[in-house]
Amino acid sequence: MRIQLRYIGLIFSVLSSIFIVGCDTASPPPAYELNYTDGIMGTSFSIKATKLPVKVTAAELKLQLKTILDNLNSQLSTYEPESELSKFNQSSITTWQSVSSQLMIVVQEAQRISLLTKGAFDISVAPLVNLWGFGSESMSFTAPALESIQAIQQNIGYQHLHIDPTLLQIQKDIPELSLDLSSIAKGYAVDQVALALEAAGVQDYLVEVGGEIRVKGLNNQGSKWNIAIEKPTANQRILQKVLPISDIAVATSGDYRNFFEVDGIRYSHTINPLTGQTIKHNLVSVTVLNPTAMTADALATGFMVLGFEQALLLAEQEQIAALFILKTSTGFVEKPTSMWLNFIQEKL
Ligand code: FAD
């Protein structure tokens, strides 16, 4: 998610100074040998490597990683009219179309998560996202008429998208079908950067794109990476909890950053494709831990659409490590899955 998760090196040092005796005399940790922050995909990214192998320079790596991110943006963006995805969306051809291996991997995983969530997660939700004003087209800040939603729903449904991973081809069986990878492609970008770092011999890193994160090894203090989950409040940025993690990806989805309000009703950017409406329930944030950021990213959105009861059932059945935060009359309540508790216990 764009802003719910963030790396808290600075905040953690402040917190830890409260608890570690003699911390004020300790020397500062060594600087990261790669510390690269910039923008991509309408958001920011941050890449840190504790140490670089001999013969690998930060400047070379930066160039390589930026090229990866730029290429993915030009393939997977709905905000770039000339991107591979935009061209597929603009076309009304209902025969098979060749795609890049990158687009195939993301679409294939999206379709798997759609099946798993029985259509709660659905990248063909694009026209609804735009109708509600959250997509690449202009923001409207008004709830659309029911008739407009119903008309657009006829052009939605992951079952109208077919994929052939062997031949690298995809096909829409209705001309209007259009895809939005905003809930999965940032995670994929994180994974691609992580793999490039590993291929270069980097052992200890943090990669974050728009809040989707993947970490490996240790930070510059020789500890696990400390990742903050924010309290799901719209107008404040307060920590809900800190996760010390390593060798895992983490993604959060929530209803409290990207939304508009009309007459006291909040309309969030997560849309239930089955009703055409923005989600409305007491599940306000979901964090998922998974080996890949792509899957964590998509599952977090899928779970947000499903709501707490259904999402918990699915997460337990599939043994997914997830932390649900519910808004109750007495405040926020955390509901972890069994796998989340196992993971946190094992990794602490
Ligand atoms: P997440 O919680 O991860 O996903 C929510 C998003 O998924 C929604 O905003 C919607 O787009 C979509 N969605 C809603 N309901 C569903 C559903 N049921 N199933 C599946 N998906 C759903 N933004 C810009 O402003 N400018 C840009 O140039 C730009 N370029 C981008 C390029 C790429 C390749 C990508 C992936 C995104 C780009 N974005 C851009 C979008 C932006 O950075 C965020 O991805 C977007 O705002 C949602 O991110 P999130 O993490 O907050 O949402």
Residues whose N, C-alpha, C, O or C-beta is under 5 A from the ligand:
A	BS01	FAD	M1 R2 M41 G42 T43 L72 N73 L76 S77 Y79 A120 F121 D122 I123 V125 V129 F134 D180 L181 S182 S183 A185 K186 G210 T252 S253 G254 H269 T270 I271 N272 P273 D297 T301 V305
